[in-house]
Amino acid sequence: MTRHFCASAFVINPENLKILLVKHGLYDKWVQPGGHIEDDETPEEAATREVFEETGIKVSLIGERFPREDDMIRPLGIQCNRKENGDKHFDIIYAAVPNNPSSDLLLSDESTGIGWFSRDELDKIEVFPDVKITVDYILKTYFGIHD
């Protein structure tokens, strides 16, 4: 069994509360942009780099920097994704806002689709259940939106 450490970000545009998702080529589902943490890279750097590489959108991570000023932003959580071969991917998940929300989206070779979606649209596209749970949490916690 191999363990991989990854970082991803749920990007939400505060102007219209749309969520930026990419369509995963292997699973054929819409997910938040993210990927492997490279050597000598922090999880924060990996999350922002992956979002830019997969979408063309530059982001700022949001959340509490705890407890010291030099500490990193506290992630929303760490998700363990198990692969069929027994490998595990530990995904450090962040919330983020776009720095350039009106920029054109740039589809990478890693995905088969890209787009901004309203929360209601998540009920009409193929997503993993945790995507909706996480988006609901972010909308409530950072944007004051309740069901």
N, C-alpha and C positions, 0 to 999 in steps of 0.2 A: 504494500500500500504506500502510495506517495501522497504527501500533503503539500498543497499549494496555497499560497496566501495571495488574496486578491483584494481589490478595493473597487467600490462602485458608488454612484451618486444618483439619487432621485432628484432630478432638476425640475423645479416648479417655477413658472413665470408668475411673479407676484401681480402683474398687470391683469392677467386673465385666468390665473390659477390652472393653466394647462401644464401637463406633465410631459416631459421629453422621454420618449422610449425608442428603442431600436428592436427590430425583429431578429431574434437569434436564429442563425442559419441552421443549427443542428436541431433545436427543439421546436422551431416554427412557432414560437410564442414571443410576445412583446415583453421586454425586460428593460431595466434601467441600464445605462451604459456603464461598463466596468471591465476590468481585466486584471491580469497578474501584476503584482508588485515587483518591480525590477530591483536588481542589486543596488544598494546605496540609495534607495528611494523610500521616502516615508509613505505611509498609507494615504495621507492627504495629497501628496504630490502625484501618486498613482491615480487616485480618483479623478483629480482635475485633468491630468494628462489623458486618461482613457476617455473621458467625456469629450474632450477636444478632438482626439484622434478619430472617435467613432461618429461624431456629429458636426464638428466644425464650430461648436459653441464653447466659448470660454465661460467658466463658472467661478463663483465664490462659494465655498462651503459655509454653511450656517450651523450654529450651535454654540454650546458653552465651551469655553476654553478653561479647563479645570485642572488643578486649582491655581497653578501659577501662570503668570502671563506668558512664559516661554513654553508651557505645555501645549499639547496639540488639542484640536477640537475633539470633543468627546463624540465618538460615532454613535449613530442610532442603535447599532447592534452589530453582532458578528454572527453571520449565518453559516452553517455547515451544510454544504451541498455534496452529496455522495454520488459518485459516478458508478456505472455498472461494473467497472473493473476493480472497484474497491477504493480507488483514489478518493481523496477528500479535498474539496476546495473551501477554504475558510474565507468568506467574503466580508470585509469590513465595510459597512454601509453608512453613507453620509446623506444628509440633505443639502441641497445647493440651490442657488438662484443664478440665472444666466446674467453675464455681464453685457452680452450683446444679443438680447432676445429677438431682435428683428433681422439678424443675420441669416443668410441662406443656410439651410441644412446641407451638410455634405455627407453622403452615404459612404461608409468605408467598405472595404472588401470583407470585413468580418460579419456584416449584417445583410439581410435581404430587404430591409425596410427601415424607415425612420419617420418620426412624426411627433407632433404635439397633440395631446389628447386631453379632453375634459374628463373629470371624474366619472361622469355619466357614460362616456364612451368606453371606459374600461370594462363596463359590464357587457359590451357588445363585441369586444375583440378577445383574442386568445391570450390570456395572461395567467401566470401562476397565481394561486390564491394569495400568497404573501405579498405580491405587488399591490393589490388593493388594500390589504391590511396596513402596509407601510405607508402608502399614499394617504389613507385616511388619518393615520397617526400624525403625519407631517402637516396636513391641512389643518388639523385641530390644534396641534402644538405650536406651530409657527405662524399660522395665518388666521387662527380663531374661527375656522369653519367647522361647524358641527352638522351631523346628518340631518 
